Amino acid sequence: MKIGDPARLKVGEWVAAIGSPFGLENTVTSGIVSAKARALPDENYVPFIQTDVCGQPGNSGGPLFST
């Protein structure tokens, strides 16, 4: 695998996430990129990747793969 450049990721692009929700191993789920950044109420810019990939307890923080 090659580390991607988040600047090249586009909103609407399909992605897949790997995790271990509820202690299960080797799970994969897919979705789309919803946003790439947000401004918080105190006007701080937060650079993150927001997706609609299903996240369950224990599934966050895993790798995210773009197509």
MODELLER restraints for C-alpha pairs under 7 A, 6 or more apart:
rsr = mdl.restraints
at = mdl.atoms
rsr.add(forms.Gaussian(group=physical.xy_distance, feature=features.Distance(at['CA:11:A'], at['CA:33:A']), mean=4.96, stdev=0.5))
rsr.add(forms.Gaussian(group=physical.xy_distance, feature=features.Distance(at['CA:11:A'], at['CA:34:A']), mean=5.63, stdev=0.5))
rsr.add(forms.Gaussian(group=physical.xy_distance, feature=features.Distance(at['CA:11:A'], at['CA:35:A']), mean=5.68, stdev=0.5))
rsr.add(forms.Gaussian(group=physical.xy_distance, feature=features.Distance(at['CA:11:A'], at['CA:36:A']), mean=6.91, stdev=0.5))
rsr.add(forms.Gaussian(group=physical.xy_distance, feature=features.Distance(at['CA:12:A'], at['CA:32:A']), mean=5.46, stdev=0.5))
rsr.add(forms.Gaussian(group=physical.xy_distance, feature=features.Distance(at['CA:12:A'], at['CA:33:A']), mean=5.13, stdev=0.5))
rsr.add(forms.Gaussian(group=physical.xy_distance, feature=features.Distance(at['CA:12:A'], at['CA:34:A']), mean=6.26, stdev=0.5))
rsr.add(forms.Gaussian(group=physical.xy_distance, feature=features.Distance(at['CA:13:A'], at['CA:32:A']), mean=5.41, stdev=0.5))
rsr.add(forms.Gaussian(group=physical.xy_distance, feature=features.Distance(at['CA:13:A'], at['CA:33:A']), mean=5.56, stdev=0.5))
rsr.add(forms.Gaussian(group=physical.xy_distance, feature=features.Distance(at['CA:14:A'], at['CA:31:A']), mean=5.71, stdev=0.5))
rsr.add(forms.Gaussian(group=physical.xy_distance, feature=features.Distance(at['CA:14:A'], at['CA:32:A']), mean=4.43, stdev=0.5))
rsr.add(forms.Gaussian(group=physical.xy_distance, feature=features.Distance(at['CA:14:A'], at['CA:33:A']), mean=6.57, stdev=0.5))
rsr.add(forms.Gaussian(group=physical.xy_distance, feature=features.Distance(at['CA:14:A'], at['CA:66:A']), mean=6.29, stdev=0.5))
rsr.add(forms.Gaussian(group=physical.xy_distance, feature=features.Distance(at['CA:14:A'], at['CA:67:A']), mean=6.31, stdev=0.5))
rsr.add(forms.Gaussian(group=physical.xy_distance, feature=features.Distance(at['CA:15:A'], at['CA:30:A']), mean=5.64, stdev=0.5))
rsr.add(forms.Gaussian(group=physical.xy_distance, feature=features.Distance(at['CA:15:A'], at['CA:31:A']), mean=5.55, stdev=0.5))
rsr.add(forms.Gaussian(group=physical.xy_distance, feature=features.Distance(at['CA:15:A'], at['CA:32:A']), mean=5.67, stdev=0.5))
rsr.add(forms.Gaussian(group=physical.xy_distance, feature=features.Distance(at['CA:15:A'], at['CA:33:A']), mean=6.97, stdev=0.5))
rsr.add(forms.Gaussian(group=physical.xy_distance, feature=features.Distance(at['CA:15:A'], at['CA:64:A']), mean=6.64, stdev=0.5))
rsr.add(forms.Gaussian(group=physical.xy_distance, feature=features.Distance(at['CA:15:A'], at['CA:65:A']), mean=5.39, stdev=0.5))
rsr.add(forms.Gaussian(group=physical.xy_distance, feature=features.Distance(at['CA:15:A'], at['CA:66:A']), mean=4.44, stdev=0.5))
rsr.add(forms.Gaussian(group=physical.xy_distance, feature=features.Distance(at['CA:15:A'], at['CA:67:A']), mean=6.23, stdev=0.5))
rsr.add(forms.Gaussian(group=physical.xy_distance, feature=features.Distance(at['CA:16:A'], at['CA:28:A']), mean=6.70, stdev=0.5))
rsr.add(forms.Gaussian(group=physical.xy_distance, feature=features.Distance(at['CA:16:A'], at['CA:29:A']), mean=5.60, stdev=0.5))
rsr.add(forms.Gaussian(group=physical.xy_distance, feature=features.Distance(at['CA:16:A'], at['CA:30:A']), mean=4.16, stdev=0.5))
rsr.add(forms.Gaussian(group=physical.xy_distance, feature=features.Distance(at['CA:16:A'], at['CA:31:A']), mean=6.43, stdev=0.5))
rsr.add(forms.Gaussian(group=physical.xy_distance, feature=features.Distance(at['CA:16:A'], at['CA:64:A']), mean=5.72, stdev=0.5))
rsr.add(forms.Gaussian(group=physical.xy_distance, feature=features.Distance(at['CA:16:A'], at['CA:65:A']), mean=5.09, stdev=0.5))
rsr.add(forms.Gaussian(group=physical.xy_distance, feature=features.Distance(at['CA:16:A'], at['CA:66:A']), mean=6.51, stdev=0.5))
rsr.add(forms.Gaussian(group=physical.xy_distance, feature=features.Distance(at['CA:17:A'], at['CA:28:A']), mean=5.64, stdev=0.5))
rsr.add(forms.Gaussian(group=physical.xy_distance, feature=features.Distance(at['CA:17:A'], at['CA:29:A']), mean=5.42, stdev=0.5))
rsr.add(forms.Gaussian(group=physical.xy_distance, feature=features.Distance(at['CA:17:A'], at['CA:30:A']), mean=6.15, stdev=0.5))
rsr.add(forms.Gaussian(group=physical.xy_distance, feature=features.Distance(at['CA:17:A'], at['CA:62:A']), mean=6.69, stdev=0.5))
rsr.add(forms.Gaussian(group=physical.xy_distance, feature=features.Distance(at['CA:17:A'], at['CA:63:A']), mean=5.80, stdev=0.5))
rsr.add(forms.Gaussian(group=physical.xy_distance, feature=features.Distance(at['CA:17:A'], at['CA:64:A']), mean=4.52, stdev=0.5))
rsr.add(forms.Gaussian(group=physical.xy_distance, feature=features.Distance(at['CA:17:A'], at['CA:65:A']), mean=6.21, stdev=0.5))
rsr.add(forms.Gaussian(group=physical.xy_distance, feature=features.Distance(at['CA:18:A'], at['CA:26:A']), mean=6.92, stdev=0.5))
rsr.add(forms.Gaussian(group=physical.xy_distance, feature=features.Distance(at['CA:18:A'], at['CA:27:A']), mean=5.69, stdev=0.5))
rsr.add(forms.Gaussian(group=physical.xy_distance, feature=features.Distance(at['CA:18:A'], at['CA:28:A']), mean=4.64, stdev=0.5))
rsr.add(forms.Gaussian(group=physical.xy_distance, feature=features.Distance(at['CA:18:A'], at['CA:29:A']), mean=6.70, stdev=0.5))
rsr.add(forms.Gaussian(group=physical.xy_distance, feature=features.Distance(at['CA:18:A'], at['CA:62:A']), mean=5.71, stdev=0.5))
rsr.add(forms.Gaussian(group=physical.xy_distance, feature=features.Distance(at['CA:18:A'], at['CA:63:A']), mean=5.80, stdev=0.5))
rsr.add(forms.Gaussian(group=physical.xy_distance, feature=features.Distance(at['CA:18:A'], at['CA:64:A']), mean=6.83, stdev=0.5))
rsr.add(forms.Gaussian(group=physical.xy_distance, feature=features.Distance(at['CA:19:A'], at['CA:26:A']), mean=6.53, stdev=0.5))
rsr.add(forms.Gaussian(group=physical.xy_distance, feature=features.Distance(at['CA:19:A'], at['CA:27:A']), mean=5.54, stdev=0.5))
rsr.add(forms.Gaussian(group=physical.xy_distance, feature=features.Distance(at['CA:19:A'], at['CA:28:A']), mean=6.63, stdev=0.5))
rsr.add(forms.Gaussian(group=physical.xy_distance, feature=features.Distance(at['CA:19:A'], at['CA:59:A']), mean=4.60, stdev=0.5))
rsr.add(forms.Gaussian(group=physical.xy_distance, feature=features.Distance(at['CA:19:A'], at['CA:62:A']), mean=5.31, stdev=0.5))
rsr.add(forms.Gaussian(group=physical.xy_distance, feature=features.Distance(at['CA:20:A'], at['CA:26:A']), mean=6.41, stdev=0.5))
rsr.add(forms.Gaussian(group=physical.xy_distance, feature=features.Distance(at['CA:20:A'], at['CA:27:A']), mean=6.09, stdev=0.5))
rsr.add(forms.Gaussian(group=physical.xy_distance, feature=features.Distance(at['CA:20:A'], at['CA:58:A']), mean=5.75, stdev=0.5))
rsr.add(forms.Gaussian(group=physical.xy_distance, feature=features.Distance(at['CA:20:A'], at['CA:59:A']), mean=5.19, stdev=0.5))
rsr.add(forms.Gaussian(group=physical.xy_distance, feature=features.Distance(at['CA:21:A'], at['CA:56:A']), mean=5.45, stdev=0.5))
rsr.add(forms.Gaussian(group=physical.xy_distance, feature=features.Distance(at['CA:21:A'], at['CA:57:A']), mean=5.43, stdev=0.5))
rsr.add(forms.Gaussian(group=physical.xy_distance, feature=features.Distance(at['CA:21:A'], at['CA:58:A']), mean=4.44, stdev=0.5))
rsr.add(forms.Gaussian(group=physical.xy_distance, feature=features.Distance(at['CA:21:A'], at['CA:59:A']), mean=4.59, stdev=0.5))
rsr.add(forms.Gaussian(group=physical.xy_distance, feature=features.Distance(at['CA:22:A'], at['CA:57:A']), mean=6.07, stdev=0.5))
rsr.add(forms.Gaussian(group=physical.xy_distance, feature=features.Distance(at['CA:22:A'], at['CA:58:A']), mean=5.91, stdev=0.5))
rsr.add(forms.Gaussian(group=physical.xy_distance, feature=features.Distance(at['CA:23:A'], at['CA:58:A']), mean=6.95, stdev=0.5))
rsr.add(forms.Gaussian(group=physical.xy_distance, feature=features.Distance(at['CA:29:A'], at['CA:53:A']), mean=6.42, stdev=0.5))
rsr.add(forms.Gaussian(group=physical.xy_distance, feature=features.Distance(at['CA:29:A'], at['CA:54:A']), mean=6.60, stdev=0.5))
rsr.add(forms.Gaussian(group=physical.xy_distance, feature=features.Distance(at['CA:30:A'], at['CA:53:A']), mean=5.41, stdev=0.5))
rsr.add(forms.Gaussian(group=physical.xy_distance, feature=features.Distance(at['CA:31:A'], at['CA:51:A']), mean=6.63, stdev=0.5))
rsr.add(forms.Gaussian(group=physical.xy_distance, feature=features.Distance(at['CA:31:A'], at['CA:52:A']), mean=5.39, stdev=0.5))
rsr.add(forms.Gaussian(group=physical.xy_distance, feature=features.Distance(at['CA:31:A'], at['CA:53:A']), mean=4.46, stdev=0.5))
rsr.add(forms.Gaussian(group=physical.xy_distance, feature=features.Distance(at['CA:32:A'], at['CA:51:A']), mean=5.57, stdev=0.5))
rsr.add(forms.Gaussian(group=physical.xy_distance, feature=features.Distance(at['CA:32:A'], at['CA:52:A']), mean=5.80, stdev=0.5))
rsr.add(forms.Gaussian(group=physical.xy_distance, feature=features.Distance(at['CA:32:A'], at['CA:53:A']), mean=6.79, stdev=0.5))
rsr.add(forms.Gaussian(group=physical.xy_distance, feature=features.Distance(at['CA:33:A'], at['CA:49:A']), mean=6.98, stdev=0.5))
rsr.add(forms.Gaussian(group=physical.xy_distance, feature=features.Distance(at['CA:33:A'], at['CA:50:A']), mean=5.92, stdev=0.5))
rsr.add(forms.Gaussian(group=physical.xy_distance, feature=features.Distance(at['CA:33:A'], at['CA:51:A']), mean=4.33, stdev=0.5))
rsr.add(forms.Gaussian(group=physical.xy_distance, feature=features.Distance(at['CA:33:A'], at['CA:52:A']), mean=6.71, stdev=0.5))
rsr.add(forms.Gaussian(group=physical.xy_distance, feature=features.Distance(at['CA:34:A'], at['CA:50:A']), mean=5.38, stdev=0.5))
rsr.add(forms.Gaussian(group=physical.xy_distance, feature=features.Distance(at['CA:34:A'], at['CA:51:A']), mean=4.91, stdev=0.5))
rsr.add(forms.Gaussian(group=physical.xy_distance, feature=features.Distance(at['CA:34:A'], at['CA:52:A']), mean=6.51, stdev=0.5))
rsr.add(forms.Gaussian(group=physical.xy_distance, feature=features.Distance(at['CA:35:A'], at['CA:49:A']), mean=6.14, stdev=0.5))
rsr.add(forms.Gaussian(group=physical.xy_distance, feature=features.Distance(at['CA:35:A'], at['CA:50:A']), mean=4.99, stdev=0.5))
rsr.add(forms.Gaussian(group=physical.xy_distance, feature=features.Distance(at['CA:35:A'], at['CA:51:A']), mean=6.93, stdev=0.5))
rsr.add(forms.Gaussian(group=physical.xy_distance, feature=features.Distance(at['CA:36:A'], at['CA:47:A']), mean=6.54, stdev=0.5))
rsr.add(forms.Gaussian(group=physical.xy_distance, feature=features.Distance(at['CA:36:A'], at['CA:48:A']), mean=5.49, stdev=0.5))
rsr.add(forms.Gaussian(group=physical.xy_distance, feature=features.Distance(at['CA:36:A'], at['CA:49:A']), mean=4.52, stdev=0.5))
rsr.add(forms.Gaussian(group=physical.xy_distance, feature=features.Distance(at['CA:36:A'], at['CA:50:A']), mean=5.93, stdev=0.5))
rsr.add(forms.Gaussian(group=physical.xy_distance, feature=features.Distance(at['CA:37:A'], at['CA:46:A']), mean=5.59, stdev=0.5))
rsr.add(forms.Gaussian(group=physical.xy_distance, feature=features.Distance(at['CA:37:A'], at['CA:47:A']), mean=4.60, stdev=0.5))
rsr.add(forms.Gaussian(group=physical.xy_distance, feature=features.Distance(at['CA:37:A'], at['CA:48:A']), mean=5.18, stdev=0.5))
rsr.add(forms.Gaussian(group=physical.xy_distance, feature=features.Distance(at['CA:37:A'], at['CA:49:A']), mean=6.56, stdev=0.5))
rsr.add(forms.Gaussian(group=physical.xy_distance, feature=features.Distance(at['CA:38:A'], at['CA:45:A']), mean=5.93, stdev=0.5))
rsr.add(forms.Gaussian(group=physical.xy_distance, feature=features.Distance(at['CA:38:A'], at['CA:46:A']), mean=5.38, stdev=0.5))
rsr.add(forms.Gaussian(group=physical.xy_distance, feature=features.Distance(at['CA:38:A'], at['CA:47:A']), mean=6.86, stdev=0.5))
rsr.add(forms.Gaussian(group=physical.xy_distance, feature=features.Distance(at['CA:39:A'], at['CA:45:A']), mean=4.50, stdev=0.5))
rsr.add(forms.Gaussian(group=physical.xy_distance, feature=features.Distance(at['CA:39:A'], at['CA:46:A']), mean=6.11, stdev=0.5))
